[in-house]
């Protein structure tokens, strides 16, 4: 059986990534969430580099499919139905997008999607959808590794994702630049904030290195006992 990207993301990577934004994004817009995180997963595969040819094994995958559609409500209603012409997707999420004073807000809606026809029914969770409001509809079909990965392989892939995520997070502009503070945003110690994020990344990187070494040794052990051609992935 194949191993879906979404399983790696939710069951393994999110165990290492302590970011409430991930949980909120998954709840608000699952289709968009998996679209974004699947790219992080694909970029993290090269970190899984022990034993020497495991990457060739992992590079046998089918990429996820995704799309998005924007629709402007023609009238005020509690629910609206329209044709998107996007058929065959596994996930569909919709929400109202409002931009005001340079800020954009996304309010998730209850969504009913018919993959055979591409029809979508969007229902406001509170109140109504006002005429002229823009609705964003996101579609996603999961990518998958063609090989049935073991629990160890899944865990290491999740850890690879976490290392990549914290590396990017620790090096964002807000974490390396002098931070502007005011009454609404004030870090007691910007340098401490940077240190904590950098330390988290280094700890995860060290953990990944240790687990890759242990995994490689287990593959050698299996080869020695079974007397098969290296490597036999476990």
C-alpha positions as CSV (number, residue, x, y, z in Angstrom):
1,X,0.0,0.0,0.0
2,X,1.1,3.6,-0.7
3,X,1.7,6.1,2.1
4,X,-0.2,9.4,1.8
5,X,1.5,12.8,2.4
6,X,-1.2,13.9,4.7
7,X,-0.4,11.0,7.1
8,X,3.2,12.1,7.3
9,X,2.2,15.7,7.9
10,X,-0.5,15.2,10.6
11,X,0.7,12.1,12.4
12,X,4.4,12.8,12.4
13,X,5.6,16.3,11.4
14,X,3.0,18.0,13.7
15,X,4.3,16.0,16.6
16,X,7.6,17.9,16.3
17,X,6.4,21.3,15.2
18,X,5.0,23.3,18.1
19,X,3.1,25.9,16.1
20,X,-0.6,26.7,16.9
21,X,-0.9,28.2,13.4
22,X,-0.6,24.8,11.9
23,X,-3.5,23.5,13.9
24,X,-5.6,26.6,13.1
25,X,-4.8,26.4,9.4
26,X,-5.7,22.7,9.3
27,X,-9.1,23.4,11.0
28,X,-9.9,26.5,8.9
29,X,-8.8,25.3,5.4
30,X,-7.6,21.7,5.2
31,X,-7.2,21.8,1.4
32,X,-5.0,24.9,1.5
33,X,-3.1,23.5,4.5
34,X,-2.2,20.2,2.9
35,X,-1.3,22.0,-0.4
36,X,1.3,24.2,1.5
37,X,2.7,21.6,3.8
38,X,3.1,19.0,1.1
39,X,5.6,21.3,-0.6
40,X,7.5,21.4,2.7
41,X,7.5,17.6,2.8
42,X,8.9,17.3,-0.7
43,X,11.6,19.8,0.0
44,X,12.5,18.0,3.2
45,X,13.1,14.6,1.5
46,X,16.8,15.2,0.7
47,X,17.5,15.5,4.5
48,X,16.6,11.8,4.7
49,X,20.1,10.8,3.4
50,X,21.0,7.6,5.4
51,X,21.4,4.9,4.3
52,X,23.0,6.1,1.1
53,X,20.2,5.2,-1.4
54,X,17.1,5.7,0.7
55,X,16.3,8.9,-1.2
56,X,15.9,7.0,-4.4
57,X,13.4,4.8,-2.6
58,X,11.5,7.9,-1.3
59,X,11.6,9.7,-4.6
60,X,9.1,7.2,-6.0
61,X,6.0,9.3,-5.3
62,X,2.9,10.9,-7.0
63,X,2.7,14.6,-6.5
64,X,-0.5,16.1,-4.9
65,X,-3.0,17.8,-7.1
66,X,-4.6,21.1,-6.2
67,X,-6.5,24.1,-7.5
68,X,-8.4,27.2,-6.3
69,X,-11.4,29.2,-7.5
70,X,-12.7,32.6,-6.5
71,X,-16.4,33.4,-6.7
72,X,-18.2,36.6,-6.0
73,X,-21.6,36.2,-4.4
74,X,-24.3,37.6,-6.6
75,X,-26.9,37.9,-3.8
76,X,-27.2,37.8,-0.1
77,X,-28.1,34.3,1.2
78,X,-27.3,31.8,3.9
79,X,-26.0,29.4,1.3
80,X,-25.1,29.5,-2.4
81,X,-24.5,26.9,-5.1
82,X,-22.3,27.2,-8.1
83,X,-20.3,25.2,-10.7
84,X,-16.5,25.3,-10.3
85,X,-15.6,22.9,-13.1
86,X,-13.1,21.3,-10.7
87,X,-13.8,17.6,-10.6
88,X,-12.3,14.6,-8.9
89,X,-10.6,16.2,-5.9
90,X,-10.5,14.6,-2.5
91,X,-10.8,17.7,-0.4
92,X,-12.6,21.0,-0.9
93,X,-12.6,24.0,1.5
94,X,-14.3,27.4,1.2
95,X,-14.3,30.6,3.0
96,X,-15.2,34.3,2.8
97,X,-12.2,36.6,2.1
98,X,-12.5,40.2,3.1
99,X,-9.7,42.8,2.6
100,X,-10.0,46.0,4.6
101,X,-7.3,48.6,5.6
102,X,-4.6,46.4,4.1
103,X,-5.6,43.4,6.2
104,X,-7.2,40.2,4.8
105,X,-9.4,37.9,6.9
106,X,-10.6,34.4,6.0
107,X,-13.8,33.1,7.5
108,X,-14.4,29.4,6.8
109,X,-17.7,28.2,5.6
110,X,-19.5,24.8,5.6
111,X,-18.7,23.3,2.2
112,X,-20.5,20.5,0.3
113,X,-18.5,19.4,-2.8
114,X,-19.6,17.0,-5.5
115,X,-16.4,15.7,-7.2
116,X,-18.3,14.1,-10.0
117,X,-19.7,17.3,-11.3
118,X,-17.6,20.1,-9.7
119,X,-20.6,21.7,-8.0
120,X,-20.0,23.3,-4.7
121,X,-22.5,24.5,-2.0
122,X,-21.2,27.0,0.4
123,X,-23.1,27.8,3.7
124,X,-22.3,30.6,6.0
125,X,-21.6,29.3,9.5
126,X,-22.8,32.5,11.2
127,X,-25.1,35.0,9.6
128,X,-25.2,35.3,5.8
129,X,-23.0,35.5,2.8
130,X,-23.4,39.1,1.6
131,X,-23.8,40.1,-2.1
132,X,-20.4,41.1,-3.4
133,X,-18.4,39.1,-0.9
134,X,-15.6,37.0,-2.4
135,X,-15.5,33.3,-1.7
136,X,-12.2,31.3,-2.0
137,X,-12.6,27.6,-2.8
138,X,-9.5,25.4,-2.5
139,X,-9.2,21.8,-3.8
140,X,-6.7,19.1,-2.9
141,X,-6.0,15.5,-3.7
142,X,-3.3,13.9,-1.6
143,X,0.1,13.0,-2.9
144,X,1.6,9.6,-1.9
145,X,4.7,7.6,-1.7
146,X,4.4,4.6,-3.9
147,X,6.2,2.4,-1.4
148,X,4.5,1.5,1.8
149,X,6.7,3.3,4.3
150,X,7.4,1.9,7.8
151,X,6.6,3.7,11.0
152,X,10.3,4.5,11.4
153,X,10.6,6.0,7.9
154,X,7.4,8.1,8.5
155,X,8.7,9.4,11.8
156,X,12.1,10.4,10.2
157,X,10.3,12.1,7.4
158,X,8.2,14.1,9.9
159,X,11.4,15.0,11.7
160,X,13.0,16.1,8.4
161,X,10.0,18.4,7.8
162,X,10.3,19.9,11.3
163,X,14.0,20.6,10.9
164,X,13.3,22.4,7.6
165,X,10.4,24.3,9.1
166,X,12.4,25.6,12.1
167,X,15.4,26.4,10.0
168,X,13.2,28.7,7.8
169,X,11.4,30.0,10.9
170,X,14.6,30.8,12.8
171,X,15.9,32.8,9.8
172,X,12.9,34.9,8.9
173,X,13.2,38.6,9.0
174,X,11.4,39.0,12.3
175,X,13.8,36.7,14.0
176,X,17.0,38.2,12.7
177,X,16.2,41.9,12.3
178,X,15.9,44.5,15.0
179,X,12.3,44.2,16.1
180,X,10.1,47.3,16.3
181,X,8.0,47.4,19.5
182,X,5.0,49.4,20.4
183,X,2.1,49.1,22.9
184,X,0.5,46.3,20.9
185,X,3.7,44.3,20.2
186,X,6.6,44.1,22.7
187,X,9.0,41.2,23.2
188,X,10.6,41.4,26.6
189,X,13.9,40.1,25.1
190,X,14.2,39.9,21.3
191,X,17.7,38.3,21.7
192,X,16.1,35.6,23.9
193,X,13.4,35.1,21.3
194,X,16.0,34.5,18.6
195,X,18.1,32.2,20.9
196,X,15.1,30.0,21.8
197,X,14.1,29.5,18.1
198,X,17.7,28.8,17.1
199,X,18.1,26.3,19.9
200,X,14.9,24.5,19.0
201,X,16.3,24.1,15.4
202,X,19.6,22.8,16.6
203,X,18.0,20.3,19.0
204,X,15.8,18.9,16.2
205,X,18.8,18.8,13.8
206,X,20.8,16.8,16.3
207,X,17.9,14.5,17.0
208,X,17.5,13.9,13.2
209,X,21.2,13.1,12.9
210,X,21.0,10.5,15.7
211,X,17.9,8.9,14.3
212,X,19.3,8.7,10.8
213,X,22.4,7.0,12.2
214,X,20.4,4.5,14.2
215,X,18.2,3.7,11.2
216,X,21.2,3.1,9.0
217,X,22.7,0.8,11.6
218,X,19.4,-1.2,11.7
219,X,19.4,-1.6,8.0
220,X,23.0,-3.0,8.1
221,X,21.9,-5.4,10.9
222,X,19.0,-6.7,8.8
223,X,21.3,-7.2,5.9
224,X,23.8,-9.1,8.0
225,X,21.1,-11.4,9.5
226,X,19.1,-12.0,6.3
227,X,22.2,-12.1,4.0
228,X,20.4,-10.0,1.4
229,X,21.5,-7.2,-0.8
230,X,21.9,-4.0,1.1
231,X,19.9,-2.1,2.0
232,X,16.7,-3.8,3.1
233,X,14.7,-0.9,4.5
234,X,12.8,-1.5,7.7
